């Protein structure tokens, strides 16, 4: 097609379809308008095809001729941002080739890293030193370009810069989403954003961790090797349109009709049962755990004290259980229910991958660049971590600060930053010996430091105990729902409405605890604490008290109430009691021991036995000297009623109370 005809047809298309929208955008102070490519295709298929093959040429000519539509556009840089391209223009990043350079394409990816927004010169006016002529030069290369020659007098050197025109730019790197990589290393692509694609709102959308769809022109970038330009080129995409694939909390649009539905749901007396039934309806049972996850999604309230200290509102949950108890499935489903939530799995996690890291990129990003990890990317949302016990211990240390303070501090190279990580953690792990043993403390069953274990508000054990009645119900549910399809497993609250419900409650509802609710929690807490006598197990600590408050606040948010009632407190107590019973119950004494639940080095029962064994060793030392035969200690301990003496001696060695100076003998340290 001839260039003049292309511009003429394009302007006619804009006149017919978009002139009013362009003028409205200009009067509102906008510098671009979004155009649906399907409209151009319907208008003139030949013109649409030509544009796909020669996008840069067409856009430069058409955007410079927009003043023909209206003189108001003559003095303004105004852009046409096309979206909704044909399906064959959606190209995977790894499939980009030389044939795609210069073409209009769409790529989908997750922002891996991003530079700061910086101004870039696009036009410089030079003055000729010989005749004073002003020469305007467009700057479209990576470095500044002066005029080759003065058009007036022929001078070729000494040009002086008189004025510059700038626009804002940003470089980002996107990589392929994990669900399409199927085991391969994800490929990445550099994307160049400029002008209204880097406004504060757009900048938020293109920050690391966000998934975006980029429409743009694929271009080549010279690659430098030891100061000289290489034959091999780097490719990048010059973006003309950015679209968020995932919805952010701020972008969830709640219509009046949605609001009515949400308020109606909140008033429903069966709302908690409906929430439970809406989380993984294909999984039978696990009602307490599903209710806990529902409350985790709604979240408690953050409390900033007068001394600026912060009490977190995020609820953390740990699921430990036998294989095939649907832990992974439950976590995967939970991570799809709210914006920004993610699912990661144990062995593939590193400390920097879960927190943040610093990388160096001089050419495009101008030095050190901060890359956010999973906890930062899920800020104000949920991170589901499967195979939790398989994370390396050094990497697990990175979770301490995030779980309690809701932030991640980093001081590497020249970057010192504190990143927000107010993220709820839903972790799942398998017991060390394959199956969960209710008679062993949690610390002996899962390789997780006690300092991390104590930060989880609720811990649940999922046990696969054969029970003919329950087994039959589970199998009937699976057969009907999955194979025969006679039973529909549709959630009572559809996923889209569930997401809006959570967003609405989080934004509009900030419940305060009432006196009766506080009294109920206080009574439960003091009742358990009052059973303590010297040497007896501690039933509950102040960490669980704070967890009860968070759970009660989340329960109030479900019903969009501004006050936490006694019913909310009782609901929180019920969940906490279930957690304490499952993992904190001491079979020998019949009491609840918080040290079993929190992963302390020794439970109260074990500490009592250790004191008895130390007394036995002290007695034998008086007769036999410093080195005591192992068998003598075992014999005397069993006579005192300590049957598991071998385990106690092993624990005492691990804790550095005793050591073995030579085979068959022990000594106190």
Secondary structure as GFF3:
##gff-version 3
##sequence-region A 1 669
A	DSSP	alpha_helix	3	17	.	.	.	ID=ss1
A	DSSP	alpha_helix	19	27	.	.	.	ID=ss2
A	DSSP	beta_strand	32	36	.	.	.	ID=ss3
A	DSSP	alpha_helix	37	43	.	.	.	ID=ss4
A	DSSP	alpha_helix	45	53	.	.	.	ID=ss5
A	DSSP	alpha_helix	55	64	.	.	.	ID=ss6
A	DSSP	three_ten_helix	66	68	.	.	.	ID=ss7
A	DSSP	three_ten_helix	71	73	.	.	.	ID=ss8
A	DSSP	beta_strand	79	83	.	.	.	ID=ss9
A	DSSP	three_ten_helix	87	89	.	.	.	ID=ss10
A	DSSP	three_ten_helix	93	95	.	.	.	ID=ss11
A	DSSP	three_ten_helix	98	100	.	.	.	ID=ss12
A	DSSP	beta_strand	104	114	.	.	.	ID=ss13
A	DSSP	beta_strand	118	127	.	.	.	ID=ss14
A	DSSP	beta_strand	134	138	.	.	.	ID=ss15
A	DSSP	beta_strand	160	175	.	.	.	ID=ss16
A	DSSP	three_ten_helix	178	180	.	.	.	ID=ss17
A	DSSP	beta_strand	188	194	.	.	.	ID=ss18
A	DSSP	three_ten_helix	195	198	.	.	.	ID=ss19
A	DSSP	alpha_helix	200	205	.	.	.	ID=ss20
A	DSSP	beta_strand	211	225	.	.	.	ID=ss21
A	DSSP	beta_strand	228	244	.	.	.	ID=ss22
A	DSSP	three_ten_helix	249	251	.	.	.	ID=ss23
A	DSSP	alpha_helix	256	267	.	.	.	ID=ss24
A	DSSP	alpha_helix	271	278	.	.	.	ID=ss25
A	DSSP	alpha_helix	287	298	.	.	.	ID=ss26
A	DSSP	beta_strand	303	304	.	.	.	ID=ss27
A	DSSP	beta_strand	310	311	.	.	.	ID=ss28
A	DSSP	beta_strand	317	321	.	.	.	ID=ss29
A	DSSP	alpha_helix	327	334	.	.	.	ID=ss30
A	DSSP	beta_strand	342	345	.	.	.	ID=ss31
A	DSSP	three_ten_helix	346	348	.	.	.	ID=ss32
A	DSSP	alpha_helix	351	354	.	.	.	ID=ss33
A	DSSP	beta_strand	356	361	.	.	.	ID=ss34
A	DSSP	alpha_helix	362	365	.	.	.	ID=ss35
A	DSSP	beta_strand	367	372	.	.	.	ID=ss36
A	DSSP	alpha_helix	374	377	.	.	.	ID=ss37
A	DSSP	beta_strand	382	386	.	.	.	ID=ss38
A	DSSP	three_ten_helix	388	390	.	.	.	ID=ss39
A	DSSP	alpha_helix	393	396	.	.	.	ID=ss40
A	DSSP	alpha_helix	399	405	.	.	.	ID=ss41
A	DSSP	beta_strand	407	412	.	.	.	ID=ss42
A	DSSP	beta_strand	415	420	.	.	.	ID=ss43
A	DSSP	beta_strand	424	429	.	.	.	ID=ss44
A	DSSP	three_ten_helix	442	444	.	.	.	ID=ss45
A	DSSP	alpha_helix	450	453	.	.	.	ID=ss46
A	DSSP	beta_strand	458	462	.	.	.	ID=ss47
A	DSSP	alpha_helix	468	478	.	.	.	ID=ss48
A	DSSP	pi_helix	479	483	.	.	.	ID=ss49
A	DSSP	alpha_helix	495	508	.	.	.	ID=ss50
A	DSSP	beta_strand	512	513	.	.	.	ID=ss51
A	DSSP	alpha_helix	515	529	.	.	.	ID=ss52
A	DSSP	alpha_helix	542	558	.	.	.	ID=ss53
A	DSSP	beta_strand	563	564	.	.	.	ID=ss54
A	DSSP	alpha_helix	566	584	.	.	.	ID=ss55
A	DSSP	beta_strand	585	586	.	.	.	ID=ss56
A	DSSP	beta_strand	591	592	.	.	.	ID=ss57
A	DSSP	alpha_helix	594	598	.	.	.	ID=ss58
A	DSSP	alpha_helix	604	624	.	.	.	ID=ss59
A	DSSP	beta_strand	628	629	.	.	.	ID=ss60
A	DSSP	alpha_helix	630	639	.	.	.	ID=ss61
A	DSSP	alpha_helix	645	654	.	.	.	ID=ss62
A	DSSP	beta_strand	658	659	.	.	.	ID=ss63
A	DSSP	beta_strand	665	668	.	.	.	ID=ss64
###
